[in-house]
């Protein structure tokens, strides 16, 4: 069956389609049906089934005789170490950690916060929680104390599992003082903490509260898997909310297993036993879905990488890892490739490694500009597939169904909607728009398995954030269009569609044009307030390493490019060269914060910002253009 037949088979019989996919999962009690309506546009999947995530991710592969296969490869160029863990070893390690947690009172339904860097122990902690039916909440390692405290107060964990430190190129990030500070700030106090001591920094343990990772597990009875209901939360993952209070996205166990398992073959085109690598962090949704759960549930080997795309040691680190570990499918963010391209514009490092094992590269996390895709295609000779999804959905909304059918790639589009997603483009009043027209992207309810059923302890906020604007739909918050062939184009976040003298224009479209300039490595376009036209676009460009031309020459060329490609209607006149763009630690550009600085508005320092000092550089550039006067 080709993509169209598979998509139609889902559309004509969603219940039958998902019940068939559920056959690939081990159930203690099979669900009686797939979809359960809870009422008022709330839905649950496989709710009356019983299963266990850890059993499906680990034990069943050992039981099937594949215990000798490598489950996790830990590759850390920062420490210069390589460590492989088989499925049999993983089962023993996870069962022992789960037994130690159970001995200290952690049971089904209890919450456990995990605050760790990119080490296999982070995955073991996640799996140990799911083995017991405890609900984990991974907080990105190194998050500020007050942000961690907010999450402690919301999730109310019985325990916190943390590492003594994280490692960045050239520096040690002290996790334990941040954890101590967060517990001091939080109203809720955990019963105990487990600290994984790394040799780069051994942390002080609080008597009676903190336990050493190894000592804590000594002599305990290993725990068996605890069956949980299909609608039992597997985890809470906090995503930043517009109000500053984080939103706790929850993932129900049954639908999570079914959907993620389906994606590994149908989207990423890997078979059990193949090596799959998602270069992300366990603190983000990609780390949950595609470093930890999906590859292991599907029986793949997953890579836990502690390094950076450049600087650990150079722009060839991705190609080394792919070559050394025989990676079949590789998933990263466009921002990572832009960093590689900036340091190695000709792709000379690729030639140093044999990457013939690699079938395809998948990009997600933000819009992949055509220039980056074309560069990556040229230097690797591999298909580059953009795909689009969100923390809330947990897996691809629109992408390339490479394991079903390799459709023609349209650069600038993440391709087509996946089964389960009925994607529509709506106008402000909620009416469907014609092909090629820009509007709000919404998904007709119910959302498929594996997506968020609601928010942790915040159903009203869930409705307000996602369901109230377009009744009967999930509002994605992104704007775009669908072409005549059914391909989706993500143009911008809804608030990145700017209104210039009555014309609705996508900042993403302007970024595509700027990124095509030969000297531009990376760029961002924001909309700033203008008395006459309502809003004006403003561009920021970072230059490729080694470019020494006068900046005003380059910005003039950038302005001309946008005017030539998009037209004078864009009113694009403001452009500045900057060294760096402000980003979150996962690589998203903080456009909304830049807009607030430009418009001299108050703003809250984003918790996820990679380097706050960059905002000062942006402010200087804005002031030179006559903005950010406050």
C-alpha positions in Angstrom: 0.0 0.0 0.0 1.2 3.5 -0.8 0.8 6.6 1.4 -2.6 7.6 -0.1 -4.1 4.1 0.5 -2.7 4.0 4.1 -4.0 7.5 4.9 -7.4 6.7 3.4 -7.6 3.4 5.3 -7.1 5.4 8.5 -9.7 8.0 7.4 -12.4 5.5 6.5 -11.9 3.3 9.6 -9.8 5.1 12.3 -11.0 2.6 15.0 -9.9 -0.4 12.9 -6.7 1.2 11.8 -5.5 1.9 15.4 -6.7 -1.4 16.8 -4.5 -3.1 14.1 -1.5 -1.0 15.1 -2.1 -1.9 18.7 -1.4 -5.6 17.8 2.3 -4.7 17.7 2.3 -3.9 21.5 2.3 -6.5 24.4 -0.8 -6.0 26.5 -1.6 -7.6 29.9 -5.2 -7.0 29.0 -6.1 -6.0 25.4 -8.2 -2.9 25.0 -11.8 -3.5 24.0 -11.7 -0.6 21.5 -9.3 2.2 20.4 -11.1 5.5 21.1 -13.0 6.5 24.2 -14.9 9.8 24.3 -14.7 11.4 27.7 -17.1 14.1 26.7 -16.8 17.8 25.7 -14.2 17.2 23.0 -11.9 15.2 25.3 -10.7 11.8 24.2 -8.6 8.8 25.4 -7.0 5.9 23.5 -7.0 2.2 24.5 -8.2 3.4 28.0 -9.4 0.0 29.2 -6.3 -2.0 28.1 -3.5 -2.8 30.5 0.2 -2.7 29.6 3.6 -1.5 30.8 5.9 0.8 28.9 9.2 -0.6 30.3 8.1 -4.2 29.5 7.5 -3.1 25.9 10.7 -1.1 25.7 13.1 -3.6 27.4 11.9 -6.9 28.8 10.0 -8.3 25.8 13.1 -8.0 23.6 15.1 -10.0 26.1 12.3 -12.6 26.3 12.3 -12.8 22.5 16.0 -13.8 22.6 17.5 -10.5 21.6 19.0 -9.6 25.0 22.5 -9.5 23.4 21.6 -6.7 21.1 22.9 -3.3 22.0 20.1 -1.1 23.3 22.0 2.1 24.1 25.2 3.6 22.8 26.5 6.4 25.0 28.9 8.5 22.9 30.4 11.4 24.8 33.0 13.4 22.9 33.1 15.8 25.9 34.5 13.1 28.2 36.1 11.0 25.4 34.2 7.9 26.4 32.1 5.3 24.6 29.8 2.9 26.5 27.4 0.2 25.1 24.5 -1.4 27.1 22.7 -4.5 25.8 19.0 -5.1 26.3 19.8 -7.8 28.9 22.0 -5.4 30.8 19.5 -2.6 30.5 16.7 -4.8 31.9 18.9 -5.7 35.0 20.0 -2.1 35.5 16.4 -0.7 35.2 14.8 -3.5 37.4 17.4 -2.8 40.1 16.8 1.0 40.1 13.0 0.4 40.1 13.4 -2.0 43.0 15.4 0.7 45.0 12.8 3.3 44.3 10.0 0.9 45.3 11.8 0.1 48.5 11.7 3.8 49.3 8.0 4.0 48.7 7.6 5.0 45.1 4.5 3.4 43.6 2.1 3.6 40.7 0.9 7.1 40.2 3.6 8.8 42.2 5.6 11.5 40.4 9.4 11.5 40.1 11.3 14.4 38.7 14.5 13.6 36.6 17.1 16.3 36.3 20.0 14.8 34.3 22.4 15.3 31.4 22.9 13.1 28.4 23.9 9.9 30.2 22.3 6.4 29.9 21.3 6.7 33.5 18.8 9.4 32.5 17.0 6.8 30.2 17.3 4.2 33.0 15.6 6.5 35.4 12.7 7.1 32.9 12.3 3.4 32.3 12.5 2.6 36.1 9.6 5.0 36.7 7.6 3.5 33.9 8.4 0.0 35.2 6.6 0.9 38.5 3.8 2.9 36.9 5.3 6.1 38.4 4.9 9.2 36.4 8.2 10.9 35.5 8.8 14.5 34.6 12.2 15.1 33.0 13.4 18.7 33.5 16.2 19.8 31.2 19.5 19.4 33.1 20.9 22.8 34.2 17.5 24.6 34.2 17.6 27.5 36.7 16.6 26.8 40.3 13.3 28.8 40.2 12.2 27.1 37.0 12.9 23.7 38.6 11.0 24.8 41.7 7.9 25.8 39.7 7.9 22.2 38.2 8.4 20.6 41.7 5.4 22.6 43.0 3.2 21.6 40.0 4.2 17.9 39.8 4.6 17.3 43.6 7.2 14.5 43.2 7.8 11.9 45.8 11.5 11.7 44.6 14.0 13.6 42.5 16.7 11.8 40.5 19.5 14.0 39.5 23.2 14.0 38.5 26.0 15.9 40.3 26.8 17.8 37.1 26.4 18.3 33.4 29.2 18.9 30.9 29.4 21.6 28.2 32.5 22.1 26.1 35.1 23.7 28.4 32.9 23.9 31.5 31.1 21.9 34.2 27.5 22.8 34.9 26.8 22.4 38.6 23.4 20.6 38.9 23.4 19.8 42.6 23.5 23.5 43.9 20.7 24.2 41.4 18.7 21.3 42.7 19.3 22.3 46.4 18.2 25.9 45.5 15.1 24.6 43.8 14.1 22.4 46.8 14.6 25.4 49.1 12.4 27.6 46.9 9.6 25.0 46.4 6.7 24.7 48.7 6.5 21.0 48.0 9.5 18.9 49.3 10.4 15.5 47.9 10.8 12.6 50.3 14.2 11.9 49.0 16.7 12.5 46.1 19.0 10.1 44.3 22.2 11.6 43.0 24.3 10.1 40.2 27.8 11.2 41.0 29.9 12.0 37.9 33.7 11.9 38.3 33.9 15.5 36.9 32.2 16.8 40.0 31.3 14.9 43.1 28.4 16.7 44.9 27.7 17.1 48.6 24.8 14.9 49.7 22.3 16.1 52.3 22.2 13.7 55.2 18.8 11.8 55.4 17.5 13.2 52.1 20.1 12.5 49.4 21.3 9.0 48.3 24.2 8.0 46.1 22.9 6.3 42.9 25.0 3.2 43.4 24.7 2.8 47.2 21.0 3.4 46.9 20.6 0.3 44.8 22.9 -2.0 46.7 21.3 -5.3 47.8 17.7 -4.4 46.7 15.2 -6.8 45.2 14.7 -6.0 41.5 11.2 -4.9 40.6 8.9 -6.5 38.1 6.8 -4.5 35.6 3.5 -3.1 37.0 0.7 -3.2 34.5 -1.1 0.1 34.2 -4.3 1.2 32.3 -4.0 2.5 28.8 -5.0 6.0 30.0 -2.5 6.0 32.9 -0.1 9.0 32.4 3.4 7.8 31.4 4.9 11.2 32.0 4.5 14.9 32.4 6.7 17.2 30.1 6.6 20.9 30.8 6.5 23.2 27.9 6.8 26.9 28.3 3.5 28.7 28.5 2.8 32.2 27.3 1.9 33.3 30.8 5.3 32.2 32.1 3.7 29.3 34.1 4.8 26.0 32.4 2.2 23.7 30.9 2.4 20.1 31.9 1.8 18.1 28.8 0.8 14.5 29.7 1.1 11.4 27.7 -1.1 8.4 28.2 0.6 5.0 28.2 -1.4 3.0 25.7 -1.6 5.5 22.8 2.0 6.5 23.4 3.3 3.0 22.8 1.1 2.3 19.8 1.8 5.6 18.0 5.6 5.7 18.6 6.0 2.1 17.6 4.2 2.8 14.3 6.4 5.8 13.5 9.7 4.0 13.6 9.1 1.9 10.4 6.5 4.1 8.7 8.2 7.5 9.1 11.9 6.8 10.0 12.1 3.6 7.9 14.2 1.5 10.4 13.8 -2.2 11.2 14.3 -3.7 14.6 18.1 -4.0 15.2 19.0 -0.9 13.1 20.8 2.0 14.8 18.7 5.1 15.1 20.0 8.5 16.3 18.1 11.5 17.4 20.6 14.2 18.3 18.6 16.0 21.0 18.3 16.0 24.8 16.2 13.9 27.1 14.8 17.2 28.5 12.9 17.8 25.3 10.1 15.9 23.6 12.4 14.6 20.9 14.5 13.0 23.7 11.4 11.4 25.2 10.0 10.1 22.0 13.1 9.4 19.9 16.1 8.9 22.2 14.3 6.9 24.8 10.9 5.3 24.0 10.2 4.8 20.3 13.6 3.2 19.4 13.5 0.9 22.4 9.9 -0.1 22.0 10.6 -0.9 18.3 13.8 -2.9 19.2 16.3 -0.5 17.7 19.7 0.6 19.1 19.5 4.3 20.3 22.4 6.7 20.7 22.8 9.0 23.7 25.2 11.7 22.5 26.8 14.1 24.9 28.3 16.7 22.6 27.6 19.5 20.2 27.3 19.7 16.4 30.5 21.9 16.3 33.4 22.2 18.8 33.4 18.6 20.2 35.9 18.6 18.6 34.9 20.0 15.2 32.1 20.3 12.5 32.6 16.6 11.6 31.3 15.1 14.9 27.9 14.2 13.4 29.5 12.3 10.5 31.9 10.5 12.8 29.1 9.2 15.0 27.0 8.1 12.0 30.0 6.3 10.4 31.3 4.7 13.7 27.9 3.4 14.9 26.3 2.6 11.5 23.4 4.9 11.9 20.5 4.2 9.5 18.3 7.2 10.2 19.4 10.5 11.8 17.2 13.1 13.3 18.4 16.6 14.3 17.3 20.3 14.3 17.9 22.7 11.4 19.8 24.9 13.8 22.4 22.2 14.3 23.0 22.0 10.6 23.2 25.7 10.3 26.0 25.6 12.9 27.8 22.9 10.9 27.3 24.8 7.7 28.7 28.0 9.2 31.9 26.2 10.3 32.2 23.9 7.2 30.4 25.7 4.4 31.9 23.3 1.7 31.1 20.2 3.7 34.7 19.1 3.7 34.4 17.1 6.9 31.7 14.8 5.4 34.4 13.4 3.0 36.5 12.2 5.9 33.9 9.6 7.0 32.0 6.7 5.4 28.4 7.6 5.8 27.1 5.0 3.3 25.1 3.3 6.1 22.8 6.4 6.4 19.5 6.2 4.5 18.0 9.6 5.3 18.3 12.7 7.6 15.2 14.1 9.4 14.9 17.7 10.5 12.5 19.1 13.1 12.2 21.5 15.9 11.7 24.7 13.9 11.3 25.6 10.2 13.9 24.1 8.0 14.9 26.9 5.5 15.4 25.6 1.9 19.0 26.8 1.9 19.9 24.6 4.8 18.1 21.6 3.3 19.8 22.1 -0.1 23.2 22.5 1.5 22.7 19.3 3.6 21.5 17.4 0.5 24.5 18.6 -1.5 27.2 17.7 1.0 25.8 14.4 2.2 24.1 13.1 -0.9 21.3 11.8 1.3 17.5 12.6 1.3 16.7 15.3 3.8 13.2 15.1 5.2 11.8 18.1 7.1 8.9 17.0 9.4 6.7 19.0 11.7 5.3 18.2 15.1 5.1 19.6 18.6 5.8 18.8 22.3 2.0 18.5 22.6 1.7 15.9 19.8 4.7 13.8 20.7 5.2 12.6 17.1 4.9 13.8 13.5 1.8 15.7 12.4 3.2 16.1 8.8 6.3 14.4 7.4 7.7 12.0 4.8 6.2 8.5 5.2 9.6 7.1 4.0 8.8 3.5 5.3 5.5 3.5 3.3 6.4 5.4 0.2 9.1 7.9 -0.6 7.0 10.7 -2.0 8.6 13.6 -4.0 10.3 16.1 -1.7 9.0 19.7 -2.0 11.6 21.9 -0.4 10.0 24.2 2.1 7.3 21.7 3.0 7.4 19.0 5.7 5.3 17.0 3.2 2.0 15.4 4.1 -0.2 14.7 7.1 0.3 11.4 8.9 -2.6 9.0 9.5 -4.5 10.2 12.6 -4.1 13.9 11.7 -6.9 15.6 9.7 -5.1 18.9 9.1 -7.1 22.0 8.0 -6.2 25.6 7.2 -8.7 27.9 8.8 -9.5 31.6 8.6 -10.0 33.7 11.8 -13.7 32.7 11.8 -12.8 29.0 11.6 -13.8 28.4 8.0 -11.6 26.2 5.8 -9.5 28.0 3.3 -8.6 27.2 -0.3 -5.4 25.5 -1.4 -2.5 28.0 -1.4 -4.1 30.4 1.1 -2.3 31.3 4.3 -4.3 30.6 7.5 -4.2 29.0 11.0 -3.2 25.3 11.0 -5.7 23.3 13.0 -6.3 19.5 13.4 -9.8 18.1 13.5 -10.6 16.3 16.7 -10.0 13.7 18.0 -6.2 13.9 17.9 -4.5 10.5 17.3 -3.0 8.2 19.9 0.2 9.4 21.6 -0.8 13.1 21.6 -1.8 15.1 24.7 -5.2 14.2 26.2 -5.1 17.2 28.5 -2.6 19.2 30.7 -1.5 18.0 34.2 -4.1 19.3 36.7 -5.1 22.1 34.3 -8.1 21.0 32.1 -9.4 24.6 31.8 -6.1 25.8 30.6 -5.9 22.9 28.1 -9.3 23.9 26.7 -8.3 27.6 26.6 -4.9 27.0 25.0 -5.9 24.5 22.4 -9.6 23.9 21.9 -11.5 27.2 22.4 -10.5 29.2 19.4 -11.7 26.8 16.8 -14.5 24.5 18.2 -14.0 20.9 17.2 -10.3 21.5 16.4 -6.9 21.4 18.1 -5.3 24.8 17.4 -1.6 24.3 16.6 -0.5 27.9 17.0 1.2 27.7 13.6 0.2 29.4 10.4 0.6 27.9 6.9 -1.1 26.6 3.8 -1.8 23.3 2.0 -1.1 23.2 -1.8 -3.1 21.5 -4.5 -1.2 18.2 -3.9 -2.0 18.1 -0.2 1.5 19.1 0.9 1.5 21.3 4.1 3.7 24.4 4.4 4.5 25.9 7.8 5.1 29.5 7.3 5.4 30.8 10.9 3.9 30.7 14.4 0.5 32.4 14.2 2.0 35.4 15.9 4.8 35.5 13.4 2.4 36.4 10.6 2.8 40.1 10.5 0.4 42.7 9.1 2.1 45.3 7.0 -0.3 48.0 5.9 -3.1 45.4 5.7 -1.1 42.7 3.9 -0.6 39.5 5.9 3.0 38.4 5.4 5.0 35.5 6.8 8.3 36.3 8.4 9.3 32.7 7.6 9.0 33.5 3.9 11.4 36.4 4.3 13.8 34.3 6.3 13.9 31.8 3.4 15.0 34.6 1.1 17.7 35.9 3.5 19.0 32.4 4.1 19.7 32.1 0.4 22.3 34.9 0.5 25.7 33.3 0.0 27.2 35.1 3.0 24.4 34.4 5.5 24.7 31.4 7.8 21.6 32.0 9.9 18.9 34.6 10.1 15.7 35.7 11.8 12.9 38.1 10.8 10.6 39.7 13.4 7.7 42.2 13.1 8.2 45.5 14.9 5.5 48.1 15.7 5.3 50.9 13.2 3.0 54.0 13.5 2.2 54.2 9.8 2.0 50.6 8.6 1.1 48.8 11.8 4.1 46.4 11.6 7.4 46.4 9.8 9.7 43.4 9.2 13.2 43.6 10.6 16.0 41.1 9.7 19.0 39.9 11.7 21.7 37.9 9.9 24.7 35.9 11.1 27.5 35.6 8.6 29.3 32.4 7.5 32.8 32.0 9.1 35.5 33.8 7.1 33.3 36.5 5.5 35.1 39.8 5.8 33.0 42.2 3.6 31.5 45.5 5.0 28.3 44.8 6.9 26.4 47.6 5.3 27.1 46.1 1.9 25.7 42.8 3.0 22.6 44.3 4.6 21.8 46.3 1.4 22.0 43.1 -0.6 19.7 41.4 1.9 17.1 44.2 1.6 17.3 44.1 -2.2 16.8 40.3 -2.2 13.6 40.5 -0.1 12.3 43.3 -2.2 13.1 41.4 -5.4 11.6 38.0 -4.2 8.7 39.1 -2.1 8.1 42.6 -3.5 7.9 46.1 -2.2 4.7 45.1 -0.3 7.0 43.5 2.3 8.4 47.0 3.2 11.6 45.3 4.1 14.2 48.0 4.9 15.6 47.2 8.3 18.4 44.6 8.5 21.4 44.2 10.8 24.4 41.8 11.0 24.8 40.2 14.4 27.3 37.6 15.8 24.6 35.3 17.3 20.9 35.0 17.6 19.2 34.5 21.0 18.0 30.8 21.2 16.6 28.3 23.6 18.8 25.4 24.6 17.0 23.3 22.1 17.9 25.7 19.3 14.6 27.7 18.8 15.2 31.4 18.0 13.5 33.6 20.6 11.7 35.8 18.2 8.9 36.9 20.6 11.5 38.1 23.1 13.3 40.1 20.3 10.0 41.7 19.4 9.4 42.8 23.0 12.9 44.4 23.2 12.4 46.2 19.8 9.0 47.6 21.0 10.5 48.6 24.4 8.1 46.3 26.3 8.7 44.5 29.6 9.6 40.9 29.1 10.4 37.9 31.3 13.8 36.3 30.7 13.0 33.0 29.0 13.9 30.1 31.2 15.2 28.1 28.3 17.6 30.8 27.0 21.0 29.5 26.0 23.0 32.7 26.8 21.2 35.8 28.2 24.2 38.0 27.1 23.1 37.7 23.5 20.0 39.8 24.2 22.2 42.8 25.0 23.9 42.4 21.6 20.5 42.3 19.9 19.4 45.4 21.9 22.5 47.4 20.6 21.7 46.4 17.0 18.0 47.4 17.5 19.0 50.8 19.0 21.3 51.4 16.0 18.2 51.1 13.8 16.2 53.4 16.1 14.3 50.8 18.2 14.5 49.5 21.8 14.5 52.9 23.3 13.3 51.9 26.7 
